[in-house]
Amino acid sequence: MSMRKSAESGRWSLLSGAVVLSLLAGPALAADPVPQNDLLNAELWMQNSVEYKANALAVYALAKIRLDQALAEKSWTAATEQTGAYQELPPAVILDLDETAMDNSAYQTGLVATGTDFSPKTWDAWVRAEKATAVPGAVEFTQYADSKGVKVFYVTNRSADQEEPTRRNAQALGFPMGGNVDTFLMSKEKQEWGSAKSARRAYIAKDYRIVLLFGDNFNDFTDAANGGEAERAKAYEAAKEHFGRDWMMLANPGYGSFESAPYGHNFKLSADEKRAKKIGALAPWTAPAQ
């Protein structure tokens, strides 16, 4: 064997040995797998995309137009709870807070980054940190409404014991605070105020003409949205003429009743069980076999 062939043979032996070792050690040296998290694309979109920001700005720009129309039309009301001679009542708008007026994507993306799920404990810590930012267009719209003499109410399912940090956070962002009127109506602030919001809208409707409603969840507009897929579809068909007129919906693909309806809002199910039921709720098209 020539010296060149001997050298090449030795080199191939070393390479072959290295390949074998790399195959054997491959799994140990590979990067850790990225955990599955259903929030990933949704929160990437909400936190990073210009599309989300543009969508929110469009909703609030339309809301200014609708507000001016509503103020000029005394019979205009957005609340199904509005009854009696409401036409001469002072006007008000109602906004949900989370993902409607206040952006909590930092909390949501924290769940993605740490591979954890929502919990009341970490959510409470987030609320008390007062780090939420404003949804694009929300502060500007509420200030516009306030300048027109429209009372701005915030009907939120943050709990009553979270009202003070919520108010401080909102005030720091520039949201109108309501003067001597308590405009932050929290869950459980009164015994009859649960997660459904109709009772709080009715409470406001006694003294104000509610001209616009804002939310990121169908439940922010009607309690008829609390059922399963079929019930929600039926409620939507009955109410769809409100959207874009006096009901303003903000996009939130991260969480909400749309996500929990497929598994019957049963939050005790495992992540895999929830995911399987969500997949089962889809109406897919698959390519024909070749």
Secondary structure as a PSIPRED ss2 file (coil, helix, strand):
# PSIPRED VFORMAT (PSIPRED V4.0)

   1 M C   1.000  0.000  0.000
   2 S C   1.000  0.000  0.000
   3 M H   0.000  1.000  0.000
   4 R H   0.000  1.000  0.000
   5 K H   0.000  1.000  0.000
   6 S H   0.000  1.000  0.000
   7 A H   0.000  1.000  0.000
   8 E H   0.000  1.000  0.000
   9 S H   0.000  1.000  0.000
  10 G H   0.000  1.000  0.000
  11 R H   0.000  1.000  0.000
  12 W H   0.000  1.000  0.000
  13 S H   0.000  1.000  0.000
  14 L H   0.000  1.000  0.000
  15 L H   0.000  1.000  0.000
  16 S H   0.000  1.000  0.000
  17 G H   0.000  1.000  0.000
  18 A H   0.000  1.000  0.000
  19 V H   0.000  1.000  0.000
  20 V H   0.000  1.000  0.000
  21 L H   0.000  1.000  0.000
  22 S H   0.000  1.000  0.000
  23 L H   0.000  1.000  0.000
  24 L H   0.000  1.000  0.000
  25 A H   0.000  1.000  0.000
  26 G H   0.000  1.000  0.000
  27 P H   0.000  1.000  0.000
  28 A H   0.000  1.000  0.000
  29 L H   0.000  1.000  0.000
  30 A C   1.000  0.000  0.000
  31 A C   1.000  0.000  0.000
  32 D C   1.000  0.000  0.000
  33 P C   1.000  0.000  0.000
  34 V C   1.000  0.000  0.000
  35 P C   1.000  0.000  0.000
  36 Q C   1.000  0.000  0.000
  37 N C   1.000  0.000  0.000
  38 D C   1.000  0.000  0.000
  39 L C   1.000  0.000  0.000
  40 L H   0.000  1.000  0.000
  41 N H   0.000  1.000  0.000
  42 A H   0.000  1.000  0.000
  43 E H   0.000  1.000  0.000
  44 L H   0.000  1.000  0.000
  45 W H   0.000  1.000  0.000
  46 M H   0.000  1.000  0.000
  47 Q H   0.000  1.000  0.000
  48 N H   0.000  1.000  0.000
  49 S C   1.000  0.000  0.000
  50 V H   0.000  1.000  0.000
  51 E H   0.000  1.000  0.000
  52 Y H   0.000  1.000  0.000
  53 K H   0.000  1.000  0.000
  54 A H   0.000  1.000  0.000
  55 N H   0.000  1.000  0.000
  56 A H   0.000  1.000  0.000
  57 L H   0.000  1.000  0.000
  58 A H   0.000  1.000  0.000
  59 V H   0.000  1.000  0.000
  60 Y H   0.000  1.000  0.000
  61 A H   0.000  1.000  0.000
  62 L H   0.000  1.000  0.000
  63 A H   0.000  1.000  0.000
  64 K H   0.000  1.000  0.000
  65 I H   0.000  1.000  0.000
  66 R H   0.000  1.000  0.000
  67 L H   0.000  1.000  0.000
  68 D H   0.000  1.000  0.000
  69 Q H   0.000  1.000  0.000
  70 A H   0.000  1.000  0.000
  71 L H   0.000  1.000  0.000
  72 A H   0.000  1.000  0.000
  73 E C   1.000  0.000  0.000
  74 K C   1.000  0.000  0.000
  75 S C   1.000  0.000  0.000
  76 W C   1.000  0.000  0.000
  77 T C   1.000  0.000  0.000
  78 A C   1.000  0.000  0.000
  79 A C   1.000  0.000  0.000
  80 T C   1.000  0.000  0.000
  81 E C   1.000  0.000  0.000
  82 Q C   1.000  0.000  0.000
  83 T C   1.000  0.000  0.000
  84 G C   1.000  0.000  0.000
  85 A C   1.000  0.000  0.000
  86 Y C   1.000  0.000  0.000
  87 Q C   1.000  0.000  0.000
  88 E C   1.000  0.000  0.000
  89 L C   1.000  0.000  0.000
  90 P C   1.000  0.000  0.000
  91 P E   0.000  0.000  1.000
  92 A E   0.000  0.000  1.000
  93 V E   0.000  0.000  1.000
  94 I E   0.000  0.000  1.000
  95 L E   0.000  0.000  1.000
  96 D C   1.000  0.000  0.000
  97 L C   1.000  0.000  0.000
  98 D E   0.000  0.000  1.000
  99 E C   1.000  0.000  0.000
 100 T C   1.000  0.000  0.000
 101 A C   1.000  0.000  0.000
 102 M E   0.000  0.000  1.000
 103 D E   0.000  0.000  1.000
 104 N C   1.000  0.000  0.000
 105 S H   0.000  1.000  0.000
 106 A H   0.000  1.000  0.000
 107 Y H   0.000  1.000  0.000
 108 Q H   0.000  1.000  0.000
 109 T H   0.000  1.000  0.000
 110 G H   0.000  1.000  0.000
 111 L H   0.000  1.000  0.000
 112 V H   0.000  1.000  0.000
 113 A H   0.000  1.000  0.000
 114 T H   0.000  1.000  0.000
 115 G C   1.000  0.000  0.000
 116 T C   1.000  0.000  0.000
 117 D C   1.000  0.000  0.000
 118 F C   1.000  0.000  0.000
 119 S C   1.000  0.000  0.000
 120 P H   0.000  1.000  0.000
 121 K H   0.000  1.000  0.000
 122 T H   0.000  1.000  0.000
 123 W H   0.000  1.000  0.000
 124 D H   0.000  1.000  0.000
 125 A H   0.000  1.000  0.000
 126 W H   0.000  1.000  0.000
 127 V H   0.000  1.000  0.000
 128 R H   0.000  1.000  0.000
 129 A H   0.000  1.000  0.000
 130 E C   1.000  0.000  0.000
 131 K C   1.000  0.000  0.000
 132 A C   1.000  0.000  0.000
 133 T E   0.000  0.000  1.000
 134 A E   0.000  0.000  1.000
 135 V C   1.000  0.000  0.000
 136 P C   1.000  0.000  0.000
 137 G C   1.000  0.000  0.000
 138 A H   0.000  1.000  0.000
 139 V H   0.000  1.000  0.000
 140 E H   0.000  1.000  0.000
 141 F H   0.000  1.000  0.000
 142 T H   0.000  1.000  0.000
 143 Q H   0.000  1.000  0.000
 144 Y H   0.000  1.000  0.000
 145 A H   0.000  1.000  0.000
 146 D H   0.000  1.000  0.000
 147 S H   0.000  1.000  0.000
 148 K C   1.000  0.000  0.000
 149 G C   1.000  0.000  0.000
 150 V C   1.000  0.000  0.000
 151 K E   0.000  0.000  1.000
 152 V E   0.000  0.000  1.000
 153 F E   0.000  0.000  1.000
 154 Y E   0.000  0.000  1.000
 155 V E   0.000  0.000  1.000
 156 T E   0.000  0.000  1.000
 157 N E   0.000  0.000  1.000
 158 R E   0.000  0.000  1.000
 159 S E   0.000  0.000  1.000
 160 A H   0.000  1.000  0.000
 161 D H   0.000  1.000  0.000
 162 Q H   0.000  1.000  0.000
 163 E H   0.000  1.000  0.000
 164 E H   0.000  1.000  0.000
 165 P H   0.000  1.000  0.000
 166 T H   0.000  1.000  0.000
 167 R H   0.000  1.000  0.000
 168 R H   0.000  1.000  0.000
 169 N H   0.000  1.000  0.000
 170 A H   0.000  1.000  0.000
 171 Q H   0.000  1.000  0.000
 172 A H   0.000  1.000  0.000
 173 L H   0.000  1.000  0.000
 174 G C   1.000  0.000  0.000
 175 F C   1.000  0.000  0.000
 176 P C   1.000  0.000  0.000
 177 M C   1.000  0.000  0.000
 178 G C   1.000  0.000  0.000
 179 G C   1.000  0.000  0.000
 180 N C   1.000  0.000  0.000
 181 V C   1.000  0.000  0.000
 182 D C   1.000  0.000  0.000
 183 T C   1.000  0.000  0.000
 184 F E   0.000  0.000  1.000
 185 L E   0.000  0.000  1.000
 186 M E   0.000  0.000  1.000
 187 S E   0.000  0.000  1.000
 188 K C   1.000  0.000  0.000
 189 E C   1.000  0.000  0.000
 190 K C   1.000  0.000  0.000
 191 Q C   1.000  0.000  0.000
 192 E C   1.000  0.000  0.000
 193 W C   1.000  0.000  0.000
 194 G C   1.000  0.000  0.000
 195 S C   1.000  0.000  0.000
 196 A C   1.000  0.000  0.000
 197 K C   1.000  0.000  0.000
 198 S H   0.000  1.000  0.000
 199 A H   0.000  1.000  0.000
 200 R H   0.000  1.000  0.000
 201 R H   0.000  1.000  0.000
 202 A H   0.000  1.000  0.000
 203 Y H   0.000  1.000  0.000
 204 I H   0.000  1.000  0.000
 205 A H   0.000  1.000  0.000
 206 K C   1.000  0.000  0.000
 207 D C   1.000  0.000  0.000
 208 Y C   1.000  0.000  0.000
 209 R E   0.000  0.000  1.000
 210 I E   0.000  0.000  1.000
 211 V E   0.000  0.000  1.000
 212 L E   0.000  0.000  1.000
 213 L E   0.000  0.000  1.000
 214 F E   0.000  0.000  1.000
 215 G E   0.000  0.000  1.000
 216 D C   1.000  0.000  0.000
 217 N C   1.000  0.000  0.000
 218 F H   0.000  1.000  0.000
 219 N H   0.000  1.000  0.000
 220 D H   0.000  1.000  0.000
 221 F C   1.000  0.000  0.000
 222 T C   1.000  0.000  0.000
 223 D H   0.000  1.000  0.000
 224 A H   0.000  1.000  0.000
 225 A H   0.000  1.000  0.000
 226 N C   1.000  0.000  0.000
 227 G C   1.000  0.000  0.000
 228 G C   1.000  0.000  0.000
 229 E H   0.000  1.000  0.000
 230 A H   0.000  1.000  0.000
 231 E H   0.000  1.000  0.000
 232 R H   0.000  1.000  0.000
 233 A H   0.000  1.000  0.000
 234 K H   0.000  1.000  0.000
 235 A H   0.000  1.000  0.000
 236 Y H   0.000  1.000  0.000
 237 E H   0.000  1.000  0.000
 238 A H   0.000  1.000  0.000
 239 A H   0.000  1.000  0.000
 240 K H   0.000  1.000  0.000
 241 E H   0.000  1.000  0.000
 242 H H   0.000  1.000  0.000
 243 F E   0.000  0.000  1.000
 244 G C   1.000  0.000  0.000
 245 R C   1.000  0.000  0.000
 246 D C   1.000  0.000  0.000
 247 W E   0.000  0.000  1.000
 248 M E   0.000  0.000  1.000
 249 M E   0.000  0.000  1.000
 250 L C   1.000  0.000  0.000
 251 A C   1.000  0.000  0.000
 252 N C   1.000  0.000  0.000
 253 P C   1.000  0.000  0.000
 254 G C   1.000  0.000  0.000
 255 Y C   1.000  0.000  0.000
 256 G C   1.000  0.000  0.000
 257 S H   0.000  1.000  0.000
 258 F H   0.000  1.000  0.000
 259 E H   0.000  1.000  0.000
 260 S H   0.000  1.000  0.000
 261 A H   0.000  1.000  0.000
 262 P H   0.000  1.000  0.000
 263 Y H   0.000  1.000  0.000
 264 G C   1.000  0.000  0.000
 265 H C   1.000  0.000  0.000
 266 N C   1.000  0.000  0.000
 267 F C   1.000  0.000  0.000
 268 K C   1.000  0.000  0.000
 269 L C   1.000  0.000  0.000
 270 S C   1.000  0.000  0.000
 271 A H   0.000  1.000  0.000
 272 D H   0.000  1.000  0.000
 273 E H   0.000  1.000  0.000
 274 K H   0.000  1.000  0.000
 275 R H   0.000  1.000  0.000
 276 A H   0.000  1.000  0.000
 277 K H   0.000  1.000  0.000
 278 K H   0.000  1.000  0.000
 279 I H   0.000  1.000  0.000
 280 G H   0.000  1.000  0.000
 281 A C   1.000  0.000  0.000
 282 L C   1.000  0.000  0.000
 283 A C   1.000  0.000  0.000
 284 P C   1.000  0.000  0.000
 285 W C   1.000  0.000  0.000
 286 T C   1.000  0.000  0.000
 287 A C   1.000  0.000  0.000
 288 P C   1.000  0.000  0.000
 289 A C   1.000  0.000  0.000
 290 Q C   1.000  0.000  0.000
